[in-house]
Amino acid sequence: MDRPRIAITVGDPRGIGPEIVAHVLESPPPGADFIVVGPDEMVADLDSAIAVGGLETQGPGDAVVGLRPVALEPKRAGELTGLAVIRGVEMAMRGDVAAIVTGPAEKRALHLAGYPFPGHTEWLAQLAGGVDVAMMLATGRLRVVLVTTHIAFRNILDQLSEERVVRIGEITQRALIHLFGIEAPRLAVCALNPHAGEGGLFGDEEERILAPAARRLGAAGPLPADTVFVRAARGDFDAVLAPYHDVGMTAIKVAGFGKGVNVTLGLPFVRTAPDHGTAFDIAGKGLANPGSMREAVEMAVRLARTSRPPS
């Protein structure tokens, strides 16, 4: 797609989403058209080229300065956040847009509004028809895919299985080929325990779960967490499968804080997001860093242009 159309949801109306979207669209990436999706009271100042149901608006870069946080009750904020995401997915599924970029949302508000999902990843999978998805974080050459996502640490071992690692790895391989254009993806599996279990001394999950999964995927590992991400950032691997949320997220944020991008793999359209939350404490104060949102929008444009469906 030479000039893709990208939908951007502003996220929770109370947070920094509105202002970081505004910052990005003041000097938007070239070669794409953008639609801002958000509540009426937030986008009222935009010069509208498109307005569908009062929820989505498109305008030139110098018109988005009207985006600003809005004081709302948490449930109402969750309702509006959810409606914007649903609208964005509807447009993507119809082919009206090639990609959606989602602004930061508060999970508590979404739950109060009746969207009981651990995060956007699982929610988008359902909205897209129950497809199998995975959560990737990317910055520079480092790409990390989470095997388990937003669950309590004590529940990780209940969900970490050979089959799950293989399933997430296969989704990752397909996405690297068809979304990122990497013909022969090189995966690595990150260990769960210190020193990759030290031959069972510090845990046997590597021998029982991760090593068999790595062999089935043709991946390296399991490799210790204190080295595998360094090697991936140097270019040794195209993606690392991380067994739990914080080991993968910490690697991404240390490698490129303020520049990380969340990419949902497995959807029938491109979806990206910044790698941070709503930051209610600084919303509307002009302190928010738009770097991660800019990276997310730029990646959405790149992937929308280059992605190709499986043959």
Summary of the structure (lengths in Angstrom):
residues: 311
radius of gyration: 19.4
end to end distance: 17.3
largest distance: 63.5
contacts: 1118
relative contact order: 0.17
helix: 44%
strand: 16%
